[in-house]
Amino acid sequence: MVIYLNEGETQGFSSKTVVWSQPNQPCTALAWSDFDQDGYLDLALAYPNEDIGIFQLGTSSNIDYELAYEIDSDHPVVSLTWGDWSGDGVSELAVGRVNPDGNNDNTAKRSTVAVYHYSAVNQEFATTWHDSTLSHPTSLAWADWDLDNDFELIVSSGQEGGIVYENANGSPAPVSIPLPPNTSSVTWGDYDQDGDPDLAVGVDGGANEVYNNNLNP
């Protein structure tokens, strides 16, 4: 895992601009967020051993990330993203996990999508929500897709298509959406600049697609 410094339009990125790294440490997913609101970006890293590490900047003048928290995700993580799901100003971490045992009687361990919330009081991350509808989430992303001032979560799952978890006052309600088979990645962005987030979909072995959000036609 490597962090490169962007040296601007003329120089960009190169091997000489590595500012932090974890040699010989495989990483399956990663995402930035200032979840603790201290003015510095924190980094979540998922590892093949089912752990998630939350790294924070050290106190030195150099860019030096230090492991601050660990999360046992129960299953290998394939995707993760930050977003303020609860609307309290603190970003939650949404995690997509491979489900090796769909018959596990423990619902929390069987679930393949989970949201972790940081408690400043307890100084730890805890699961606040989980779902096992999809068996193999390939990608997930937050956005206020319906413009109701809270975040919804979209999750793709290959042949299973995808689900948008509608945020109804913090109680997620799944809404199936017709994503193409073998969807491998999803992301939101307002490509037509009409004020609502549109959806871009990456398809493994097929045509990538962009869906227009018609809330603001």
QUITA-V248806 format. One line per field, one symbol per residue. ss: DSSP state (H for helix, E for strand, - for the rest). psi: psi as a letter, one per 30 degrees, with the letter a starting at -180 (. if undefined). A space follows every 50 residues. Layout:
BEGIN
ss = ???
psi = ???
END
This chain:
BEGIN
ss = -EEE----------HHHEEEE-------EEEEE--------EEEEE---- EEEEEEE-------EEEEEEEE----EEEEEEE--------EEEEEEE-- ------HHHH--EEEEEEE----EEEEEEEE----E--EEEEE------- -EEEEE-E---EEEEEEE--EEEEEEE-----EEEEEEE--------EEE EEE-----EEE--HHH-
psi = kkkkkjglefebklffgkfkljkhjkkfllklkifghggkklkkkklfgg lkkjklkaflfljjkkkelkkjfelkkflllkkiefggfkkljkkkkkjf ifgkfjeeffkfklkkkkjfefhlkkkfklkgekfikfllkklifghggl klkkklhbffblkkjkjihfjkjkjkkillkgkflkllkieghgflklkk kkkjgakklkkkkgei.
END
